[in-house]
Structures are given as structure tokens and as C-alpha cells.
Amino acid sequence: MSRRIRTAITYLIITILVAAASIAVALAVTPAQSVSAAGQTVQVGVAGPSTQLSGPGELDLFGQKLPTTVQFAGPIRPRIQLTHITLSKQLEEFASTSSGTNPTTSIADALVQGFRRYFYWQVAMVGLVAIVLAGAIAGWMRRGRGRSLALIVSIAVITEAINLGAIMTTAYSAPAKLSHVHSLQALVGDAPDLHAPVTRAPSPASGSIVVIGDSTAAGLGNPLVSHPTATDRACHRSIDSYAIALARSSSTPVTNLACSGATTADGLLGPQKAGSLTVPAQLSRPAVAAATTVIVSIGANDVQWSTQLRICAVSVSCRNNADQAAFQQDLSQFSTNYLQLLSRLQALPKHPQVVINLYYDPFGDDVRCLSHLGVTTDKQQATLSKRTALNHVLQSGAQAASFQTASPDFSGHGLCSETPFVQGVKSAAPFHPTPAGELAIALADQHALQRPEAPSVTQAPTSSTG
């Protein structure tokens, strides 16, 4: 092989390596572009390169990476991260007849604009990295100024050609795909009906608090409310629920609409089957439309938390891949339903203060009393990691929607403590709060409500249930 051929091969290898490194670095460091439209703020960038020539993009929703229903061409596809939502503004734009603004166009145009802006930056970043790397190589090779400059220019040009060739399909086809996106919910195939009328009801002058949610909010396992209705019985609403505890320490009426077994889709957003009854969607109730404060406890049933606890107790290990995959799938589905819930809460006519309750630790530091059931410290940590993941979604969503969160503190009162805040494994509702636990949740909610600009809830008792 002649020296000229060896030199040409060497330059070719160097150019390919520089191009690959430049493109990889540019994709890693090029910042996602922030765009806003119709009350939503998102970061638009790209997901990691794929070995497939087409496929879905990626939507980062409250820390959950979800594939989009929209399919994109090319190995590099859009990544969209939701950072802030004020979807009530979106609803107002839909209802507006005088502004002439089309929110569908606004969202689509913003995504297209952000995606194109990202690629402009990416192309510039590739060129900059290529020049730096080529300059370092030219200096190492100690060629003359003219030959070094020619080497740098040729490597930079070839690198940009390879980069543009690699991203051309995505860069030019993705905007057309994104131009048909009318909401972020549509990207994951679950767009709410934004044209649906919002239920309105008169609000008491003093304001009102409404609790919505699952068995934690209903008070499952504790005594029923006084004079329970058929719905109270079906939903297992307790006289010791944290809603009643709030009512007893407040001059503000508190209505508890929570129902045991509720999920985001079947209970809050839609009707729920509870025993022989069909309970109307909690968000559709007039009390919610009239509320000045809404407290939410939801998510555990969406990810089958109780089932996770039972399976973990009888399994050899709680960290198997199949179990983790099932949980992750449930959590991802919850994040899409949660986005719809947040948008519905923001669209309420009185724009109430909203508090999202995080879930408590039922175990604490001691699980020795559960050793006969096969519960070990390792199983405890594996189970709590799932609670942490759920709480992260709840926290991130609340932050994006500018809602508050409450984190009940059960420290020192785990299941094996002398004064547990959760019901025992042989009780009717294992791991659910005792009356003391419900009170601890009420205290956490009071703390959230007493933050700056929050209504006070610390006076004389009144209550209502429904």
C-alpha cells in the first residue's frame, strides 16, 4: 500500500471520528429550547439517537419518559419536556370568539419553532466542536499554517455534511408532524375534551374546602360518618377522615367526596363503580366547582399500590424485572391521566387553591413485626422506592401546575411502632391511616393551606360530607 493511500485512509478515519464525536457532543450539550403557547411551557430538544430509522418521539411528563403517538422519520427524533402548565388559559382561548387566536395553531407553531431553533443551535454546535477538534489534531500533527487551515476547514465541512445528512430527514419532516399537534395530551393519545362546559355552582361567601381522592382520603377501615348515605357506605367515608379533622379545626365548610378504590380515570375524571352503586365523577360535583380550596389524594390505586405491597410480602424479591416493568407502565399511564386532572383543576371556575397530598411511609425504620410475613428491610426499601417514584410524579405535576403539595409525616409511628399511624396487616384496611394518621395528614394540609396567600383553616369546627 502506497504512502499516499495510507495518508488518505488516515485522514478519512480522523474525519469520521471527528464527525462522530462532534455530532455526539452537540446532541448532548445543545440546550433544549423553551417555548410557550396556550398556557403551556415546554422544552423542545431531541431524544438520544436510535438505531431505527423511524419511530416515536419522547415526551417527558413529570419525570416519566413516554413515547409519543406521533411517529417521526429518522434516527434522531423530538423530545418534549413539560415544564409549566396553565391550561385554564388554553380553555379561555378556545372559548374566545373575539381574539381570533387559534390555540391549536399556537401550540403547533410553538413546537415547530422550538424544534427548528434547536437544530439551528445543534448545527452551529457541531461546527464549533469540529473546528476545535480539528484544530487540536492539526496542532498535534504539526503541519504548516496553510495545510493546518485546509485540514480544519475540510474536516469541519465534511462533519457538517455528515451531520446534515443524518438529521435532514428528521429536521425537515418533524415540523410537518408537529404542526398537527393540538395539545400535549394528544402526543400521548389522551387529549381531554376542552370544549366540555365547566359545571358552575354558587360559592358560599366564606369559601369552602373540598377533598377528593381515594381510600386514604375516605378514611377506609375507620368508623363510618354519622348518618351515612348509601354513597358514604359504598365509598367507606369515615368520621375519622382527614377531611373531618380539617372541618373540626376550621371555620370553613369541608366536603369529602373521596371514595375508596378511586383512580384518576375512574373516580375523579369519570364515574366509579363502588359496590352496587355508580358514583359520579368527583370533579363533576357542584361542590368542586364552588370550592375555593381543593385537596387531592390520588395515585395509589392507579399504580396498584396495595397489590404491590401484598405481592412483595410473599415474593422472594421485590426487585424483579417483570414487577418493575408492570409498575413503570402503571406509573406512565398515571402521569398522562394526572396531566388531564391538573388541567381540569386549573379550569375550575373559581380557580381554587389546590393542594396535592403526597403519600406517607407506612413502615418507618422498623419492620421486625412483619418478619413472620416475609417482609425484610430489602423488601421495605424496594417497596418504598415505588412510593418515592409516585410521589415524584405527584410533586413534579403539582410544581408544573403551580399547585402546593402536602407531605404527611409518620416518623416514629410506622406499622411496627408502639403508636402506629397505619392499620395493621390483620385489620380491614392494612397500611391505611388510623384516626391518628388521618389527623397527621390533616395537619400537613393545614400547613400547606397556611403558606403565603393560602386561606386560613384554624378556627372553630364545621363539617359536611357528600
C-alpha positions in Angstrom: 0.0 0.0 0.0 1.5 3.4 -1.0 2.1 6.2 1.4 -0.5 8.4 -0.3 -3.2 5.8 0.2 -2.2 5.3 3.8 -2.3 9.0 4.4 -5.8 9.3 2.7 -7.1 6.4 4.9 -5.7 8.1 8.0 -7.4 11.4 7.1 -10.6 9.6 6.4 -10.6 7.8 9.8 -9.7 11.1 11.5 -12.6 12.9 9.8 -15.1 10.1 10.6 -14.0 10.1 14.3 -14.2 13.9 14.5 -17.6 13.9 12.8 -19.0 11.2 15.2 -17.5 13.0 18.3 -18.8 16.4 17.2 -22.3 15.2 16.5 -22.4 13.2 19.8 -21.2 16.2 21.8 -23.5 18.6 20.0 -26.5 16.4 20.7 -25.5 16.1 24.4 -24.8 19.8 25.0 -27.1 21.7 22.7 -29.7 23.1 25.1 -33.4 22.3 24.6 -35.4 25.4 23.5 -38.1 26.8 25.7 -41.3 27.7 24.0 -44.7 28.8 25.4 -48.2 28.6 23.9 -51.8 28.5 25.3 -50.6 28.4 28.9 -48.1 25.6 28.4 -44.3 26.0 28.6 -42.2 23.2 27.2 -38.6 22.4 26.4 -38.0 21.1 22.8 -35.0 19.1 22.0 -34.1 15.6 20.7 -34.1 12.2 22.3 -31.0 10.0 22.1 -30.1 8.7 18.7 -31.9 5.5 17.8 -30.8 2.5 15.7 -34.2 2.5 14.0 -34.8 4.7 11.0 -38.3 5.8 12.3 -40.4 5.7 15.4 -42.0 7.7 18.2 -40.6 10.8 19.8 -40.3 11.3 23.5 -42.5 13.3 26.0 -41.0 13.8 29.4 -44.1 14.1 31.6 -43.4 14.7 35.3 -40.2 12.7 35.1 -41.8 9.8 33.1 -40.4 9.3 29.6 -43.4 8.4 27.3 -43.3 7.5 23.6 -45.4 9.9 21.5 -48.3 8.6 19.4 -46.8 10.7 16.6 -44.3 8.7 14.5 -41.2 10.5 13.2 -38.8 9.7 10.4 -35.0 9.5 11.0 -32.8 8.2 13.8 -33.0 11.5 15.8 -36.4 12.4 17.0 -38.0 15.2 19.0 -38.0 15.2 22.8 -40.6 17.4 24.5 -40.4 18.2 28.3 -43.4 19.8 30.0 -42.1 22.4 32.5 -45.2 24.6 33.2 -48.9 24.4 32.6 -51.7 26.9 33.0 -54.3 25.1 31.0 -57.2 27.3 32.1 -55.7 29.9 29.7 -56.0 27.3 26.9 -59.6 26.8 27.7 -60.2 30.6 27.7 -58.6 30.8 24.2 -60.9 28.0 23.0 -63.9 29.9 24.3 -62.8 33.3 22.9 -64.6 34.5 19.8 -63.1 38.0 19.5 -59.4 37.5 19.7 -59.1 35.4 16.6 -56.4 33.3 18.2 -56.4 29.6 17.4 -54.8 27.7 20.3 -54.3 24.7 18.1 -52.1 26.7 15.8 -50.4 28.4 18.7 -49.3 25.1 20.2 -48.3 23.6 16.9 -46.3 26.7 15.8 -44.5 26.8 19.2 -43.4 23.2 18.9 -42.3 23.7 15.3 -40.4 26.9 16.2 -38.7 25.3 19.2 -37.7 22.2 17.1 -36.2 24.3 14.3 -34.4 26.6 16.7 -32.9 23.5 18.4 -31.5 22.3 15.1 -30.0 25.7 14.2 -28.2 25.6 17.5 -27.2 21.9 17.0 -25.7 22.6 13.6 -23.7 25.6 15.0 -22.5 23.5 17.9 -21.4 20.7 15.6 -19.3 23.1 13.5 -17.8 24.6 16.6 -16.8 21.3 18.1 -15.4 20.0 14.8 -13.3 23.1 14.4 -11.9 22.7 18.0 -11.1 19.0 17.5 -9.7 19.5 14.0 -7.5 22.4 15.3 -6.2 20.2 18.1 -5.4 17.4 15.6 -3.7 19.8 13.2 -1.6 21.2 16.1 -0.7 17.7 17.1 0.3 16.8 13.5 2.5 20.0 13.3 1.6 20.9 9.8 2.2 24.3 8.3 -0.3 27.1 8.8 -1.8 26.7 5.3 -2.1 22.9 5.5 -3.5 23.1 9.0 -6.1 25.6 8.0 -7.1 23.4 5.0 -7.3 20.4 7.2 -9.6 22.2 9.7 -11.9 23.6 7.0 -12.2 20.2 5.2 -12.9 18.3 8.4 -15.5 20.9 9.5 -17.2 20.9 6.1 -17.3 17.1 5.9 -18.5 16.9 9.5 -21.4 19.3 8.8 -22.3 17.4 5.7 -22.5 14.2 7.6 -24.4 15.9 10.4 -26.9 17.5 8.0 -27.3 14.2 6.2 -28.0 12.4 9.4 -30.6 14.8 10.7 -32.0 16.1 7.4 -34.9 13.6 7.4 -35.9 14.5 11.0 -35.3 18.2 10.7 -37.4 18.6 7.6 -40.2 16.0 8.3 -40.8 16.6 12.0 -42.2 20.1 11.7 -45.0 18.8 9.5 -45.8 16.2 12.1 -45.7 18.6 15.0 -47.9 21.1 13.1 -50.9 18.8 13.7 -50.4 18.6 17.4 -53.2 20.5 19.2 -52.2 19.6 22.8 -49.5 17.8 24.8 -52.1 15.3 25.9 -52.6 14.4 22.2 -48.9 13.4 21.9 -49.6 10.5 24.3 -53.1 9.8 22.9 -55.2 11.1 25.8 -56.5 14.6 24.9 -59.3 15.9 27.2 -62.4 17.4 25.6 -61.5 21.1 26.0 -64.9 22.1 24.7 -66.8 20.4 27.6 -68.7 23.0 29.7 -67.5 23.5 33.2 -70.1 22.9 35.9 -70.8 26.1 37.8 -72.4 26.4 41.2 -72.8 29.3 43.6 -70.0 29.6 46.2 -70.5 30.4 49.8 -69.2 33.8 50.7 -66.8 32.3 53.3 -65.4 29.9 50.7 -65.3 26.1 51.0 -62.8 23.2 51.0 -63.5 20.0 49.0 -61.5 16.8 49.5 -61.3 14.4 46.5 -59.5 11.2 46.2 -59.1 7.6 47.2 -59.4 5.4 50.3 -56.7 7.4 52.1 -59.0 10.5 51.9 -62.1 8.5 52.5 -60.7 7.0 55.7 -61.1 3.4 54.8 -61.0 1.0 57.8 -62.2 3.6 60.3 -65.8 4.1 61.6 -68.3 5.5 59.1 -69.6 9.0 59.2 -72.7 9.7 61.2 -75.9 9.0 59.4 -74.1 7.7 56.3 -75.8 7.8 52.9 -75.7 4.8 50.5 -72.8 6.6 48.8 -71.0 7.1 52.1 -71.2 3.4 52.8 -70.2 2.4 49.3 -67.2 4.7 49.5 -66.3 3.9 53.1 -66.2 7.5 54.2 -65.1 7.7 57.8 -65.9 10.1 60.7 -62.1 10.0 61.3 -61.1 11.0 57.8 -58.7 13.9 57.5 -61.5 15.9 55.9 -63.5 15.7 59.1 -60.3 16.6 61.1 -59.9 19.7 58.9 -63.6 20.6 59.4 -63.3 20.3 63.2 -60.5 22.8 63.3 -61.8 25.3 60.7 -64.5 27.9 60.2 -64.6 26.8 56.5 -67.0 24.1 55.4 -65.3 20.9 54.3 -66.9 18.5 51.9 -65.4 15.0 51.5 -66.1 13.5 48.1 -63.4 10.8 48.3 -64.3 7.2 47.5 -62.3 4.1 48.3 -60.9 2.4 45.2 -60.9 5.6 43.2 -58.4 6.1 40.5 -57.7 9.2 38.4 -59.7 8.0 35.5 -62.4 6.0 37.4 -63.4 8.2 40.3 -62.0 11.7 39.8 -62.3 12.3 36.0 -65.0 9.7 35.4 -67.7 7.7 37.3 -66.6 4.9 39.6 -68.3 1.6 40.4 -68.4 1.2 44.2 -70.3 -1.9 45.3 -73.7 -1.8 43.7 -73.6 1.9 43.1 -72.1 4.0 40.3 -70.6 7.1 42.0 -70.5 10.2 39.7 -67.1 11.6 38.8 -65.8 13.6 41.8 -64.7 16.5 39.6 -68.2 16.8 38.1 -69.8 17.6 41.5 -71.2 21.1 42.1 -69.2 21.3 45.4 -66.0 21.2 43.4 -67.0 23.9 41.1 -67.9 26.1 44.1 -64.8 25.3 46.1 -62.1 27.9 47.0 -59.8 25.1 48.1 -59.4 21.6 46.7 -57.3 18.9 48.4 -56.4 15.8 46.3 -55.2 12.4 47.4 -54.8 10.2 44.3 -52.4 7.8 42.6 -52.0 4.8 44.9 -54.8 2.8 43.1 -53.5 4.0 39.7 -50.2 2.1 40.3 -51.9 -0.7 42.3 -50.0 0.2 45.5 -51.9 -2.2 47.8 -51.3 -5.1 45.3 -47.6 -4.2 45.2 -47.4 -4.5 48.9 -49.1 -7.9 49.0 -47.0 -9.3 46.1 -43.8 -8.0 47.7 -44.6 -9.7 51.0 -44.9 -13.1 49.5 -42.2 -12.8 46.9 -38.6 -13.9 47.3 -37.5 -10.5 45.9 -39.4 -7.3 45.2 -36.9 -6.1 42.6 -37.6 -8.5 39.7 -37.7 -7.0 36.2 -41.3 -8.1 35.5 -42.7 -6.4 38.6 -40.7 -3.2 37.9 -41.9 -3.2 34.3 -45.5 -3.5 35.3 -45.2 -0.7 37.9 -43.5 1.5 35.4 -46.2 1.0 32.9 -48.9 1.9 35.5 -46.9 5.0 36.6 -46.6 6.2 33.0 -50.3 5.8 32.4 -51.0 7.6 35.7 -48.8 10.5 34.5 -50.9 11.1 31.4 -54.2 10.9 33.5 -52.6 13.2 36.0 -51.9 15.8 33.4 -55.6 15.7 32.5 -56.6 16.0 36.2 -54.3 19.0 36.6 -55.8 20.7 33.6 -59.3 20.1 34.9 -58.4 21.5 38.3 -56.9 24.6 36.7 -60.1 25.1 34.6 -62.4 25.2 37.6 -64.4 28.5 37.6 -63.2 29.8 40.9 -59.6 28.9 40.3 -59.3 27.4 43.8 -56.1 26.9 45.7 -55.1 23.2 45.1 -53.1 21.0 47.5 -51.8 17.7 46.2 -51.2 15.2 49.0 -48.1 13.0 48.7 -48.1 9.5 50.2 -46.8 8.7 53.6 -44.3 6.0 54.6 -46.3 3.2 56.3 -43.2 1.3 57.6 -40.8 3.8 59.3 -37.5 2.4 60.3 -38.6 -0.9 61.8 -40.3 -3.8 60.0 -39.4 -6.5 62.6 -43.0 -7.1 63.4 -43.5 -8.2 59.8 -40.7 -10.7 59.6 -43.1 -13.6 60.0 -44.8 -12.5 56.9 -41.6 -12.5 54.9 -41.1 -8.7 54.9 -37.4 -7.8 55.1 -35.6 -4.5 55.1 -34.6 -5.0 51.5 -38.3 -5.6 50.6 -39.2 -2.5 52.5 -36.7 -0.4 50.6 -37.8 -1.8 47.3 -41.5 -1.0 48.0 -40.7 2.5 49.3 -38.7 3.2 46.1 -42.0 2.8 44.2 -43.7 5.2 46.7 -40.9 7.7 46.1 -41.4 7.4 42.3 -45.1 8.0 42.6 -44.5 11.0 44.9 -42.0 12.4 42.4 -44.7 12.4 39.7 -47.2 14.0 42.1 -44.7 16.6 43.2 -43.5 17.4 39.6 -47.0 17.7 38.3 -48.1 20.0 41.2 -45.0 22.2 40.6 -45.7 22.4 36.9 -49.3 23.5 37.6 -48.2 25.9 40.4 -50.1 23.9 43.0 -49.0 23.2 46.5 -48.1 19.8 48.0 -48.5 18.4 51.5 -46.2 15.6 52.8 -47.7 13.8 55.9 -45.0 12.9 58.5 -45.5 9.5 60.0 -42.0 9.4 61.5 -41.8 7.3 64.7 -45.3 6.0 64.0 -44.7 3.2 61.4 -46.6 -0.1 61.4 -44.3 -1.7 64.0 -44.1 1.2 66.4 -45.9 1.4 69.7 -48.3 4.1 68.4 -48.7 3.3 64.7 -50.4 5.8 62.3 -51.3 2.9 60.0 -53.7 0.0 60.4 -52.1 -3.4 61.0 -51.9 -6.3 58.5 -54.8 -8.1 60.1 -57.1 -5.1 60.0 -59.9 -4.5 57.5 -57.7 -1.9 55.6 -54.0 -2.8 56.1 -51.5 0.1 55.8 -54.3 2.7 55.6 -54.1 5.5 58.1 -55.6 5.2 61.6 -57.5 8.1 63.1 -54.1 9.4 64.3 -52.7 9.0 60.8 -55.6 10.9 59.3 -55.0 13.7 61.8 -51.4 13.8 60.7 -52.5 14.2 57.1 -54.9 17.0 58.2 -52.0 18.8 59.9 -49.9 18.5 56.8 -52.7 20.0 54.7 -53.2 22.8 57.3 -49.6 23.6 57.0 -49.9 23.8 53.2 -53.0 26.0 53.4 -51.3 28.4 55.8 -48.4 29.2 53.5 -48.4 32.7 52.0 -51.6 33.6 50.2 -53.3 30.4 51.4 -56.6 30.6 53.3 -56.6 30.1 57.0 -58.2 26.9 58.3 -57.6 27.1 62.0 -60.8 28.2 63.7 -63.9 26.6 65.0 -65.4 23.3 63.7 -67.9 22.8 61.0 -68.2 20.0 58.5 -70.2 18.4 55.7 -69.9 15.2 53.7 -71.2 14.1 50.4 
